[in-house]
Amino acid sequence: MNARSLERLTMTSRIKQALEHNEFALHLQPIFRAEGGDLAGAEALIRWQDPQLGMISPSQFIPLAEELGLITHIDRWVINRSCALLAQWQQDKRWQGRLAINISAAHFCQDGLVKALREAIDRYQIDASQLELEITESSFIQSFSRAKQVLLELKLLGVKIALDDFGTGYSALSYLTKLPIDKLKIDSSFVAKVPDEYGNSEIVSAIVAMAKNLNLTLVAEGVEKPCQHQFLQRLHCDYLQGFLLGKPCSSEEFAKRYSLPQPRTPQIYEC
């Protein structure tokens, strides 16, 4: 018990230090149009470059940050860095896509998200319509009415809302007609099993049909095989994302690959 307490205290200090010393980095994974294959946007992903341990995967530190109550600080870092990058690319006018940011369920349920996002949009003077927030179904569990209010406030800022990991959560399908959602992202666990596994292809086909009937844009995550790519194209899925098309890379490499201005290191604002 003492060892666990010491570990928590140490990691709390390390995460705070990482924020103060700018040890986090923004990586981007491209998102493409299913028809034509044009670049349509990117998803912002955080990475931790620890001086002693090297690159630490988000799967290692994000759950711990949520447990320690530090996830809001990390989310705000991602929001500020993403808005700074988007501002630079919008000024250049070569960027026509959307930049997606993941918002943790823990942060979504707290006060301050809308304020933090509004301040970042005003600070960097970005066109908010090119900013997309990805939330999970677990964000609605605590209070549906509160979640709906937060989403309405976010929509007033001009941002787009995507429901991430669709099909793996616990929310009712009726939520899709009651919440101001623009996009569904089919979870990679479904995409990984198409078109071979019986039943899974039917589920994905049903999700695509439902999204189109509800006028929701659709993104398929985790596309890693040509057969998956072809299957989703036949279904007329709107956008595709996955290692087959483009792996996550540093924002510098992303800019180089897609002929965008190299990111500048912005002033670090309070997280």
C-alpha positions as CSV (number, residue, x, y, z in Angstrom):
1,M,0.0,0.0,0.0
2,N,2.9,2.4,0.8
3,A,4.6,1.5,-2.4
4,R,1.4,2.2,-4.4
5,S,1.0,5.6,-2.6
6,L,4.6,6.5,-3.4
7,E,4.2,5.5,-7.0
8,R,1.1,7.7,-7.3
9,L,2.9,10.7,-5.7
10,T,5.9,10.2,-8.0
11,M,3.8,10.0,-11.1
12,T,1.7,13.1,-10.1
13,S,4.9,15.0,-9.8
14,R,6.3,13.7,-13.1
15,I,3.2,14.5,-15.1
16,K,3.1,18.0,-13.7
17,Q,6.8,18.4,-14.5
18,A,6.3,17.1,-18.0
19,L,3.7,19.8,-18.6
20,E,6.0,22.5,-17.2
21,H,9.1,21.3,-19.1
22,N,7.2,20.8,-22.4
23,E,7.9,17.0,-22.6
24,F,4.7,16.3,-24.3
25,A,4.5,16.3,-28.1
26,L,1.6,16.4,-30.6
27,H,1.4,13.6,-33.1
28,L,-1.1,13.5,-36.0
29,Q,-2.8,10.7,-37.8
30,P,-4.2,11.6,-41.3
31,I,-7.8,11.0,-42.2
32,F,-8.7,10.5,-45.9
33,R,-11.8,10.6,-48.0
34,A,-13.0,7.1,-48.9
35,E,-13.7,8.2,-52.5
36,G,-10.7,9.8,-54.1
37,G,-8.3,9.3,-51.2
38,D,-7.7,13.0,-50.6
39,L,-6.5,14.2,-47.2
40,A,-9.6,15.3,-45.3
41,G,-8.1,16.0,-41.8
42,A,-6.1,14.6,-39.0
43,E,-6.5,13.4,-35.4
44,A,-4.3,15.0,-32.8
45,L,-2.6,12.5,-30.5
46,I,-0.5,13.2,-27.4
47,R,2.9,11.5,-26.8
48,W,5.2,11.8,-23.8
49,Q,9.0,12.0,-24.5
50,D,10.4,11.3,-21.0
51,P,14.1,12.3,-20.7
52,Q,14.9,9.0,-18.8
53,L,12.3,6.5,-20.1
54,G,12.0,7.7,-23.7
55,M,8.7,7.7,-25.6
56,I,5.8,6.7,-23.3
57,S,2.6,5.5,-24.9
58,P,-0.7,7.3,-24.0
59,S,-2.1,3.9,-22.9
60,Q,0.4,4.0,-20.1
61,F,-0.1,7.5,-18.8
62,I,-3.6,8.6,-19.8
63,P,-5.4,6.2,-17.5
64,L,-3.1,7.2,-14.7
65,A,-3.6,10.9,-15.4
66,E,-7.4,10.3,-15.2
67,E,-6.9,8.4,-11.9
68,L,-4.8,11.2,-10.4
69,G,-7.1,13.9,-11.6
70,L,-4.6,15.4,-14.0
71,I,-6.4,14.6,-17.3
72,T,-7.9,18.1,-17.6
73,H,-4.3,19.6,-17.6
74,I,-3.3,17.3,-20.4
75,D,-6.5,17.9,-22.4
76,R,-5.9,21.7,-22.1
77,W,-2.4,21.3,-23.3
78,V,-3.7,19.4,-26.4
79,I,-6.4,22.0,-27.0
80,N,-3.9,24.9,-26.9
81,R,-1.2,23.2,-29.0
82,S,-3.8,22.0,-31.5
83,C,-5.3,25.5,-31.8
84,A,-1.9,27.1,-32.3
85,L,-1.1,24.6,-35.0
86,L,-4.5,25.1,-36.7
87,A,-4.1,28.9,-36.6
88,Q,-0.7,28.6,-38.4
89,W,-2.1,26.3,-41.1
90,Q,-5.2,28.4,-41.6
91,Q,-3.1,31.5,-42.2
92,D,-1.2,29.5,-44.8
93,K,-4.5,28.6,-46.5
94,R,-3.2,25.2,-47.8
95,W,-5.0,23.4,-45.0
96,Q,-8.6,22.6,-45.9
97,G,-9.4,19.8,-43.5
98,R,-10.4,19.4,-39.8
99,L,-8.2,18.8,-36.8
100,A,-9.8,16.4,-34.3
101,I,-9.0,16.5,-30.6
102,N,-9.9,13.8,-28.1
103,I,-11.6,15.0,-25.0
104,S,-11.6,12.6,-22.0
105,A,-14.9,11.6,-20.4
106,A,-13.6,12.8,-17.0
107,H,-12.9,16.3,-18.4
108,F,-16.1,16.5,-20.4
109,C,-18.1,16.0,-17.2
110,Q,-16.3,18.8,-15.4
111,D,-16.9,22.6,-15.5
112,G,-14.4,24.6,-17.5
113,L,-14.1,22.7,-20.8
114,V,-16.2,25.2,-22.8
115,K,-14.4,28.1,-21.2
116,A,-11.0,26.6,-22.0
117,L,-11.9,26.0,-25.6
118,R,-13.4,29.4,-26.1
119,E,-10.3,31.0,-24.7
120,A,-8.1,29.0,-27.0
121,I,-10.2,29.8,-30.1
122,D,-10.1,33.5,-29.2
123,R,-6.4,33.4,-28.3
124,Y,-5.3,31.9,-31.7
125,Q,-8.1,33.5,-33.8
126,I,-8.9,30.2,-35.5
127,D,-11.9,29.3,-37.7
128,A,-13.6,26.9,-35.2
129,S,-15.4,25.0,-37.9
130,Q,-12.2,23.3,-38.7
131,L,-11.8,22.1,-35.1
132,E,-13.5,18.8,-34.1
133,L,-13.9,17.4,-30.6
134,E,-14.0,13.6,-30.3
135,I,-16.0,12.3,-27.3
136,T,-16.9,8.8,-26.2
137,E,-20.3,7.4,-25.2
138,S,-19.1,7.1,-21.6
139,S,-19.2,10.9,-21.4
140,F,-23.1,10.6,-21.3
141,I,-23.3,8.1,-18.4
142,Q,-23.2,10.4,-15.5
143,S,-25.8,12.9,-16.7
144,F,-27.5,13.0,-20.1
145,S,-29.0,16.4,-19.6
146,R,-25.6,17.9,-18.5
147,A,-23.9,16.3,-21.5
148,K,-26.5,17.7,-23.9
149,Q,-26.0,21.2,-22.4
150,V,-22.2,21.0,-22.8
151,L,-22.5,19.9,-26.4
152,L,-24.9,22.7,-27.2
153,E,-22.5,25.2,-25.7
154,L,-19.6,23.7,-27.7
155,K,-21.6,23.9,-30.9
156,L,-22.3,27.6,-30.3
157,L,-18.5,28.0,-30.5
158,G,-18.6,26.6,-34.0
159,V,-16.7,23.4,-33.4
160,K,-17.9,20.0,-34.8
161,I,-18.6,17.0,-32.6
162,A,-17.7,13.4,-33.3
163,L,-18.8,10.4,-31.3
164,D,-15.6,8.2,-31.0
165,D,-15.4,4.4,-30.6
166,F,-19.0,4.1,-31.7
167,G,-20.6,0.8,-30.8
168,T,-18.4,-0.1,-27.8
169,G,-20.1,2.1,-25.1
170,Y,-23.3,1.9,-23.2
171,S,-25.5,4.7,-24.5
172,A,-28.8,4.1,-26.2
173,L,-29.1,4.7,-29.9
174,S,-31.8,7.2,-29.2
175,Y,-29.0,9.5,-28.0
176,L,-28.0,10.0,-31.7
177,T,-31.3,11.9,-32.4
178,K,-31.2,13.9,-29.2
179,L,-27.6,15.1,-29.1
180,P,-26.0,17.7,-31.5
181,I,-23.5,15.2,-33.1
182,D,-22.0,15.7,-36.5
183,K,-20.0,12.5,-37.0
184,L,-19.7,8.9,-35.9
185,K,-16.4,7.0,-35.8
186,I,-16.7,3.2,-36.2
187,D,-14.5,1.6,-33.6
188,S,-11.5,-0.3,-35.0
189,S,-12.6,-3.5,-33.2
190,F,-15.4,-3.7,-35.8
191,V,-13.3,-2.7,-38.8
192,A,-10.6,-5.3,-37.9
193,K,-13.0,-8.2,-38.5
194,V,-14.5,-7.1,-41.8
195,P,-15.2,-8.5,-44.4
196,D,-14.4,-12.0,-43.2
197,E,-16.1,-12.6,-39.9
198,Y,-19.8,-13.5,-40.1
199,G,-22.1,-11.0,-38.4
200,N,-19.4,-8.2,-38.1
201,S,-19.8,-7.1,-41.7
202,E,-23.5,-6.8,-41.2
203,I,-23.0,-4.7,-38.1
204,V,-20.7,-2.3,-39.9
205,S,-23.1,-2.2,-42.8
206,A,-26.0,-1.3,-40.5
207,I,-24.0,1.4,-38.8
208,V,-23.2,3.0,-42.2
209,A,-26.8,2.8,-43.2
210,M,-28.0,4.3,-39.9
211,A,-25.5,7.2,-40.1
212,K,-26.6,8.1,-43.6
213,N,-30.3,8.0,-42.6
214,L,-29.5,10.4,-39.7
215,N,-27.4,12.6,-42.0
216,L,-24.3,11.9,-39.9
217,T,-20.8,11.8,-41.4
218,L,-19.0,8.5,-40.9
219,V,-15.3,7.7,-40.2
220,A,-14.0,4.1,-40.1
221,E,-11.0,3.7,-37.7
222,G,-8.3,1.1,-37.8
223,V,-8.2,0.4,-41.5
224,E,-5.1,-1.9,-41.9
225,K,-5.8,-4.2,-44.8
226,P,-6.7,-3.6,-48.4
227,C,-9.8,-5.8,-48.1
228,Q,-11.1,-3.6,-45.3
229,H,-10.5,-0.5,-47.4
230,Q,-12.4,-2.0,-50.4
231,F,-15.3,-3.2,-48.2
232,L,-15.7,0.3,-46.6
233,Q,-15.5,1.9,-50.0
234,R,-18.3,-0.3,-51.3
235,L,-20.4,0.8,-48.4
236,H,-19.8,4.4,-49.3
237,C,-18.3,5.2,-45.9
238,D,-17.3,8.9,-45.9
239,Y,-13.8,8.9,-44.4
240,L,-11.1,6.3,-43.5
241,Q,-8.3,6.3,-41.0
242,G,-5.7,3.6,-40.2
243,F,-2.2,2.3,-40.6
244,L,-2.9,1.2,-44.2
245,L,-3.4,4.8,-45.2
246,G,-1.2,6.7,-42.7
247,K,0.4,6.1,-39.4
248,P,0.6,8.7,-36.6
249,C,3.7,10.9,-36.9
250,S,5.1,14.0,-35.3
251,S,3.4,17.3,-36.3
252,E,6.7,18.2,-38.0
253,E,6.8,15.1,-40.1
254,F,3.1,15.5,-40.9
255,A,3.7,19.0,-42.1
256,K,6.6,17.9,-44.3
257,R,4.6,15.0,-45.7
258,Y,1.6,17.1,-46.7
259,S,3.4,20.3,-47.7
260,L,2.3,22.4,-44.7
261,P,4.2,25.0,-42.8
262,Q,6.5,23.6,-40.1
263,P,4.9,24.0,-36.6
264,R,6.2,26.7,-34.4
265,T,6.6,26.1,-30.7
266,P,3.9,28.3,-29.2
267,Q,4.0,30.1,-25.9
268,I,2.9,27.6,-23.2
269,Y,-0.3,28.8,-21.5
270,E,-1.5,27.6,-18.1
271,C,-2.8,24.1,-18.4
